[in-house]
Structure formats: structure tokens, C-alpha cells
Amino acid sequence: MKKRISIIGSGFASLAASCYLAKEGNEVHIYEKNPEVGGRARQLIKEGFTFDIGPTWYWMPDVFERFFADFGKTPEDYYRLEKLNPAYQVYFEDGEKITIGDTLDKIYAAFEAEEPGSSKKLKKFIGQAEENYDIAIKDMVYRPGVSPLELVSIETAKKLGQFFSTISREVQKEFTNVKLVQILEFPVLFLGAKASNTPAFYSFMNHADFALGTWHPKGGMYEVIKGIKALAESLGVQIHTNAPVEKINLTGDTATGIVINGKEITSDIVLSGADYHHTETLLPEHKRQYPEKYWQKKTFAPSSLLFYVGFDKKIKNVSHHTLFFDTDFKKHADAIYDNPRWPENPLFYASFPSITDVETAPEGKEAGIFLIPLAPGIEDTPELREEFFQKIMSRFEKLTKQEVKNNIIFKESFCINDFKSEYNSYKGNAYGLANTLFQTAFLRPKLKSKKVNHLYFTGQLTVPGPGVPPSLISGKLAAELIQNSKI
């Protein structure tokens, strides 16, 4: 039966869900509080420079291909991809840098140059990571997190020990070189937790990193949003921007619509891709599944301090993606997860999309994005933002052997307070709920409300977890639950 479905938010998960639901003949409406679609994946255009405000990494291209294939399309129908070579570079304390190339052979050679004999160990490690990827991404993550039995199969039974070991333990069992260990532990940061708290099974992220490679959509990640938006609209989805949802209407135990600017909009189904915690505040307290104490006890992925910088010259000695691991990895992690505070000497990441994509900056100039991972919920002031900008830029100049501070045309920042105001993000987190052992699969917040009929959720706080590819999958899972419901 055709249903009228109201979707709150327009991030990757919401847009994906809208496509699947519209394909089945439903009347689908998306309501986005901001002036443009995309959720966290928005765009800043200023003085001829173009920046992705949110995600900048395009990993797991097979997940995007699978999504578009469900509609008889390909990513190339909507945007053009380029595989990055190098995928990224990593700077360390001594000024040394290691380059991660665009093929496994190049990466094996880089490891071997750093530590003789390590390439053989890496081949074995990546072989296991590929097995895990085949189990997880091709099958397990496409299950809705309803029951622990979803995790039970012959393949997962063979991998049981990897759910009770950690990435750190498995990596450090094989590798002693600190730089190589940090490179191998880096990909799980996308899952929002320390490598020491992330199940070893998640080594499939290393397969995504090394074997599948890092890609760039011409024009930036926002081109992917525009592509999915175009697909959604071609299927009949109606998108409403500047439309913040104030309340979810109930009749008894059933969601019957939403309220925007005091106006009631009737719906058969309400699906929220907005922040899960925020969405439940749109309900009476006794209809919320998870009390405040529940959220307070959860391990959240980091927030971030981001800077979008226009430079009046080209930047040297960097790649499109460049990581700066020149300070103590463990101390920064402690400041995020164990004793939340501003890190004294933060690790940081820099992206220069104009190295690959000349249209993202005026000729002879460079667009730079800088990111410092932070604990969610800590103090955020203009003074702190400026202090940390100066810290990382001084280190950046020293490590890359160039002066850049005097070449800044402008800079814009985005931090915890902005994540709260722009996205209603719990404690200003940037990436959702971390994928630790006790926050995996059926242990994450549910796609379907247990207390309110016809109310569903999607996105990075529910299954399968944080990141762009998981958000696309989450949209599909939520849509399937709705389609299979008896309404």
C-alpha cells in the first residue's frame, strides 16, 4: 500500500532511504532544517574556493556502486571519480614521511623500506582483512540489527576470536615499528573509537584503505550528495529545505506526522535521519526509548575543530590527504576518550582538494582543510579555536619546510558549537556513535522505535555505524524495515 512518508534530515542516510522508499511507489517528503541538503556533507564556497564542510574521504567505492546499482545506475551517471595517487601521506615527529600509494605493491614497498621484513607480515594481515571485508561489507552490515542471531554464520563463527581481540593487539603482535603501527591503526578512526577498543574484526577497514584505495569525486564529496539528490528527485521525492521539525505528532502510541513552523504535516510513517538523541526530544519523555543516562554512558565518536583556509599560493610537500602524526598518539586519544579535554599537542589532518581538482581554488592558489579530532562536549570558544589553529600551523610550517601563515587570504572554522547548532548533534559529536564491541550491530540504537509505532531511525547513531558508506547502508536497512511493516 502506498504510504506518505516524512523524512527528517537530508544527509546520506536520509537521501538513500528516500530513494528506496520512492522506488516502491510511496509519497516521500524530506524536511531539512538548513538551506541546502546534505546534512553534515555540505559545501562552503567563498572567493572562488570550494570546500567540503564535512566528509572528504571517498572509501569503499563498491558500496556506492551497490547503492546506485539498486536503481539501475552507476556513480559515473552522476559524478566522475579519480583514484588518488598517492592515497595519502603521513608525517611523523622526526620530519620523516611515509607515502601510501595507490596499489598494494607500492604500499608493501613503503613498509619494507621502513622496516625490512614487514611487507610479508603486511600481506598476511591484509589477506585476513580482505576475508573480514567480504564477511562484513558484502553481507553482515546489510542486516538491520534486530537480533544477535544476525551475527551468527559459519563465517563469523570462524572469526569469533577477532570480536574479543582488538585492532591494537593484532597489529602490535605483528609490527614493532611505531610508524607502521600508527598507519595500520589509523583507518579504524573512521569507526570513531580507539584502536585499543575496536574489535580486531574491523581490520576490514585496512582492506578498504590499502586494497580498494582512496578516491576523489571531481568537485568534491558534495557532488555525491547532489547525485543522490538528483536520483531521489527523479524517483519523485519532494525535498523541503529551511524546514526544521519542531515536534513528532502522536495519536496514542503511533506517530501520525510532524510539526514545522507550527504547521502539522500528516504522515503514515516518520523516518528520522537527524541526530537520534535530538529526534527523541521531539517526543514526550515517556515515549523516548533511551533516557539521558543511556546517552551519557555511550562512547561517542569524536567531534572536530575544522578550518577552511584559502591560500594565495600553492602549498608544497603535501598530498591531497596528509596526516600529521608528529605528536603522541596515545595522549591525544586519552584527551578524546578517557579524560575529555583539549589536547595539548593534537594530531591533525589536512586536505588540499585543489591539488587534484584545480576548479576548487583560483589559479595559483590552494584550498586547505584542517581537522583536529576533539572530545565531544568540551568547551568551544573563538579563543581556543585560534590558539589551536596557530599551534597546528606552526607545526605544519616546520614539518613541510615552508611558510604559509602570511599567505592566508581567509579562514573559516567549524567546531563543537556549530555541530550542535547546525545539526542538533549530541554534545557536538561529528561522527556519531563509536563502533566498540558493545556498540556493534544489535547493540546499537534501533532502526525502529520500540515505543512509538510508525517511527523509524537511520544514520550514524544506529546500524551499521559511522561513515558515509555505512550511512548509505543504514538508509537501505531503514527503508526495508518500513516496506516490510504491516501498515
C-alpha positions, 0 to 999 in steps of 0.5 A: 500500500502506498504510504506518505512518508516524512523524512527528517534530515537530508544527509546520506542516510536520509537521501538513500532511504528516500530513494528506496522508499520512492522506488516502491511507489510511496509519497516521500517528503524530506524536511531539512532544517538548513538551506541546502541538503546534505546534512553534515556533507555540505559545501562552503564556497567563498572567493572562488574556493570550494570546500567540503564542510564535512566528509572528504574521504571517498572509501569503499567505492563498491558500496556506492556502486551497490547503492546506485546499482539498486536503481539501475545506475552507476556513480559515473551517471552522476559524478566522475571519480579519480583514484588518488595517487598517492592515497595519502601521506603521513608525517611523523615527529622526526620530519620523516614521511611515509607515502601510501600509494595507490596499489598494494605493491607500492604500499608493501614497498613503503613498509619494507623500506621502513622496516625490512621484513614487514611487507610479508607480515603486511600481506598476511594481515591484509589477506585476513582483512580482505576475508573480514571485508567480504564477511562484513561489507558484502553481507553482515552490515546489510542486516538491520540489527534486530537480533544477535542471531544476525551475527551468527554464520559459519563465517563469523563463527570462524572469526569469533576470536577477532570480536574479543581481540582488538585492532591494537593487539593484532597489529602490535603482535605483528609490527614493532615499528611505531610508524607502521603501527600508527598507519595500520591503526589509523583507518579504524578512526573512521569507526570513531573509537580507539584502536585499543577498543575496536574489535580486531574484526574491523581490520576490514577497514585496512582492506578498504584503505590499502586494497580498494584505495582512496578516491576523489569525486571531481568537485568534491564529496558534495557532488555525491550528495547532489547525485543522490539528490538528483536520483531521489528527485527523479524517483519523485521525492519532494525535498523541503529545505529551511524546514526544521521539525519542531515536534513528532505528532502522536495519536496514542502510541503511533506517530501520525506526522510532524510539526514545522513552523507550527504547521502539522504535516500528516504522515503514515510513517516518520523516518528520522535521519537527524541526530537520534538523541535530538529526534527523541526530544521531539517526543514526550519523555515517556515515549523516548526509548533511551533516557539521558543516562543511556546517552551519557554512558555511550562512547561517542565518536569524536567531534572536530575543530575544522578550518577552511583556509584559502591560500594565495599560493600553492602549498608544497610537500603535501598530498591531497590527504596528509596526516600529521602524526608528529605528536603522541598518539596515545595522549591525544586519544586519552584527551578524546576518550578517557579524560575529555579535554583539549589536547595539548599537542593534537594530531591533525589532518589536512586536505588540499582538494585543489591539488587534484581538482584545480576548479576548487581554488583560483589559479595559483592558489590552494584550498586547505582543510584542517581537522583536529579530532576533539572530545565531544562536549568540551568547551568551544570558544573563538579563543581556543579555536585560534590558539589551536589553529596557530599551534597546528600551523606552526607545526605544519610550517616546520614539518613541510619546510615552508611558510604559509601563515602570511599567505592566508587570504581567509579562514573559516572554522567549524567546531563543537558549537556549530555541530550542535547548532547546525545539526542538533548533534549530541554534545557536538559529536561529528561522527556519531556513535563509536563502533566498540564491541558493545556498540556493534550491530544489535547493540546499537540504537534501533532502526525502529522505535520500540515505543512509538509505532510508525517511527523509524531511525537511520544514520550514524547513531544506529546500524551499521555505524559511522561513515558515509558508506555505512550511512548509505547502508543504514538508509537501505536497512531503514527503508526495508524495515518500513516496506516490510511493516504491516501498515 
